[in-house]
Amino acid sequence: AQSVTQLGSHVSVSEGALVLLRCNYSSSVPPYLFWYVQYPNQGLQLLLKYTTGATLVKGINGFEAEFKKSETSFHLTKPSAHMSDAAEYFCAVTASASKIIFGSGTRLSIRP
Amino acid sequence: DGGITQSPKYLFRKEGQNVTLSCEQNLNHDAMYWYRQDPGQGLRLIYYSQIVNDFQKGDIAEGYSVSREKKESFPLTVTSAQKNPTAFYLCASSFGTGKANYGYTFGSGTRLTVV
């Protein structure tokens, strides 16, 4: 069965510092992987996704993620944090042809 | 612009009352989903529908009901049997069967509070 584990329910970084949000997955088939962002009292917005091909995926707002099959990981990074990046981030993996499983989320805080 | 509209944004329910949350999409998506979000628990699937007039239970369907009479609409009713309904409810849609790789599009959510 497919599953997603996000390491760290809360991550705090200084403005301008590297952002690293960790995600590990379990999948019995080649996975499709996603990162979503959620701002307070709003829905989820797709940041980026990996389906096939290039393992380094670039998304919106300067974020990128690298699919590492050997490590079953899909960590999200951004070189320089901005105050507007403060939000909750969800990693997700396809569980079937029509369903996606979400991780429990990581809240990102940015220190001035 | 295409998207998903959830209404109302805030909803208050009295004990023993049924309430219905609206979800409408104009993306021509086949599949629609309802999730419940509680702090620290991520998203939990309530119901989903891959085609009109058909739907399946998710992981926490007890106390909820849905209908899918039109492709564009997937309302969720929170019944009096749901003992702890206070939560943030999210509706999503996707192209449907075999298209999960496209990801989901989400509405902006409804916050339900029991008073």
HADDOCK unambig.tbl for C-alpha pairs under 7 A between the chains (distance, minus, plus):
assign (segid A and resid 32 and name CA) (segid B and resid 101 and name CA) 5.81 0.50 0.50
assign (segid A and resid 42 and name CA) (segid B and resid 108 and name CA) 4.75 0.50 0.50
assign (segid A and resid 42 and name CA) (segid B and resid 109 and name CA) 6.12 0.50 0.50
assign (segid A and resid 43 and name CA) (segid B and resid 90 and name CA) 6.70 0.50 0.50
assign (segid A and resid 43 and name CA) (segid B and resid 106 and name CA) 5.67 0.50 0.50
assign (segid A and resid 43 and name CA) (segid B and resid 107 and name CA) 5.46 0.50 0.50
assign (segid A and resid 43 and name CA) (segid B and resid 108 and name CA) 4.11 0.50 0.50
assign (segid A and resid 43 and name CA) (segid B and resid 109 and name CA) 5.62 0.50 0.50
assign (segid A and resid 44 and name CA) (segid B and resid 106 and name CA) 5.75 0.50 0.50
assign (segid A and resid 45 and name CA) (segid B and resid 106 and name CA) 6.98 0.50 0.50
assign (segid A and resid 51 and name CA) (segid B and resid 101 and name CA) 6.33 0.50 0.50
assign (segid A and resid 94 and name CA) (segid B and resid 100 and name CA) 6.47 0.50 0.50
assign (segid A and resid 97 and name CA) (segid B and resid 97 and name CA) 5.78 0.50 0.50
assign (segid A and resid 97 and name CA) (segid B and resid 98 and name CA) 4.27 0.50 0.50
assign (segid A and resid 97 and name CA) (segid B and resid 99 and name CA) 6.18 0.50 0.50
assign (segid A and resid 97 and name CA) (segid B and resid 100 and name CA) 5.40 0.50 0.50
assign (segid A and resid 98 and name CA) (segid B and resid 96 and name CA) 5.68 0.50 0.50
assign (segid A and resid 98 and name CA) (segid B and resid 97 and name CA) 4.82 0.50 0.50
assign (segid A and resid 98 and name CA) (segid B and resid 98 and name CA) 5.64 0.50 0.50
assign (segid A and resid 98 and name CA) (segid B and resid 99 and name CA) 6.07 0.50 0.50
assign (segid A and resid 98 and name CA) (segid B and resid 100 and name CA) 4.65 0.50 0.50
assign (segid A and resid 99 and name CA) (segid B and resid 100 and name CA) 6.15 0.50 0.50
assign (segid A and resid 100 and name CA) (segid B and resid 100 and name CA) 6.94 0.50 0.50
assign (segid A and resid 102 and name CA) (segid B and resid 43 and name CA) 6.44 0.50 0.50
assign (segid A and resid 103 and name CA) (segid B and resid 42 and name CA) 6.35 0.50 0.50
assign (segid A and resid 104 and name CA) (segid B and resid 40 and name CA) 6.59 0.50 0.50
assign (segid A and resid 104 and name CA) (segid B and resid 41 and name CA) 5.49 0.50 0.50
assign (segid A and resid 104 and name CA) (segid B and resid 42 and name CA) 3.98 0.50 0.50
assign (segid A and resid 105 and name CA) (segid B and resid 42 and name CA) 5.77 0.50 0.50
